[in-house]
Structures are given as structure tokens and as C-alpha cells.
Amino acid sequence: MPNTTTDLYTTVKNVSGAERVFGFLSKHGKRLANNATFTVPGDLVGALGAQRSQRQFQALERALVSGALEIVKSPSVYLRDESNTITRELGMASTKELGTTVPSYDGGGDFIEGDLNANDA
């Protein structure tokens, strides 16, 4: 698998049933059709939570709690084994099994069942 940086982004999806504007997405807000997705670099939750004003973070909370928006993907969690200096990415297989895989920037990041916990020495 080629090296990518797909694991560094947050993707959200409008599941409200109608077109909606989400003011906290991008600098001036983003209009999303029903079932449309939008991807931002980094961790959207962390970025909004770290702002001085909590207005945008609270709007994100309301959109999630009301069921208008869902987080489809967020940046990966990386785990490093210092004994053998291997970094792995936390993920869930289609079987709902939690495990690790090679990070996308190192040619991995595909959580198909056979790839979880692969190449761990």
C-alpha cells in the first residue's frame, strides 16, 4: 500500500436528513447536503476545544447530540513500543476487533481483518 497521510484528518457527515450549514466547519462555515461529508486536517474536536471561545465547540456538541452530524473518522491514535521502536496505529477491523496496524504514512492504515496486529515483532 502506498504511503499516505489519510490518518491525519477528521471527516464528518451530515446525517440530519436535509441540507444544513455547520458554522464551525472551516473559517466561514460549510453547507453540506444530506449525507455529504467534509474533511478537515487534524483533530476537529481538539482544535475547536482549544479555542478561547467555546461557541464553535458547543455548536459541534449540539450537532452531534441532536443527531445532525456524525464523526466518520478522526486522526489515528499512534502507539510506540520503545523496546523495539515500532510505531503502530490503533484501529478496528470490520469484525469489530480492536488492534494495531502499520500507519498510513508508512504504507499501512488499512484495517482489513488480516492486517490488524500484522508485522508486530
DATA-V285562 format. One record per residue. PHI is phi in degrees with one decimal (NA if undefined). D_LAST is the distance of its C-alpha to the last C-alpha in Angstrom with 1 decimal. Layout:
PHI D_LAST
PHI D_LAST
//
This chain:
NA 19.9
-71.0 21.8
-71.9 21.0
-138.9 23.2
-123.7 24.0
-61.2 24.9
-78.8 22.7
-102.8 25.1
-123.4 28.2
-109.1 30.0
-119.8 31.9
-117.8 34.8
-134.0 37.1
-78.6 40.8
-117.6 41.3
-75.1 44.7
96.3 46.6
-152.0 48.5
-66.4 48.2
-143.3 47.6
-101.8 47.3
-112.6 44.5
-64.9 45.8
-89.6 42.6
-93.5 40.8
69.9 41.3
-62.5 44.1
-117.4 47.0
86.5 45.5
-142.3 44.4
-88.0 46.3
-120.5 44.1
-67.0 45.5
-57.3 44.5
69.9 41.0
-79.0 40.4
-112.7 37.2
-143.5 36.9
-117.9 33.9
-124.4 33.9
-69.7 31.5
81.9 29.5
-95.9 29.8
-59.4 33.3
-61.7 33.5
-64.2 32.5
-64.7 34.8
-69.8 37.7
-68.5 37.1
-86.4 37.2
-71.6 40.6
-59.0 43.6
-83.7 45.5
-93.7 43.8
-58.1 46.0
-69.3 43.3
-63.4 40.6
-64.9 43.2
-66.5 44.1
-61.6 40.4
-56.1 40.4
-61.6 43.6
-64.4 42.4
-71.2 39.3
-65.6 41.2
-76.3 44.1
85.3 41.8
-79.9 42.9
-137.7 39.5
-132.7 35.9
-87.5 32.7
-84.4 30.8
-153.9 27.9
-131.1 27.0
-54.7 24.6
-69.5 21.0
-97.0 19.4
-105.3 16.6
-122.2 14.1
-119.9 12.6
-94.0 10.2
-68.8 12.3
-69.7 10.4
-127.0 8.0
48.2 10.4
-105.0 8.6
-105.1 11.3
-129.3 11.4
-109.4 14.7
-77.7 16.1
-159.8 17.9
-122.9 19.7
-78.3 19.9
-61.7 23.3
-84.9 23.0
71.6 23.0
-81.7 19.5
-87.8 17.8
-165.2 14.2
-125.4 12.3
-148.0 12.1
-67.1 12.2
-60.9 15.4
-60.9 18.6
-69.7 19.4
-115.7 16.3
92.9 17.3
-110.7 15.8
88.9 17.5
-100.3 18.7
-92.5 18.3
-75.0 19.3
-47.6 18.2
-72.8 15.7
-85.2 13.9
-64.3 13.0
62.8 9.5
-75.4 8.7
62.8 6.1
-86.0 3.8
-93.9 0.0
//
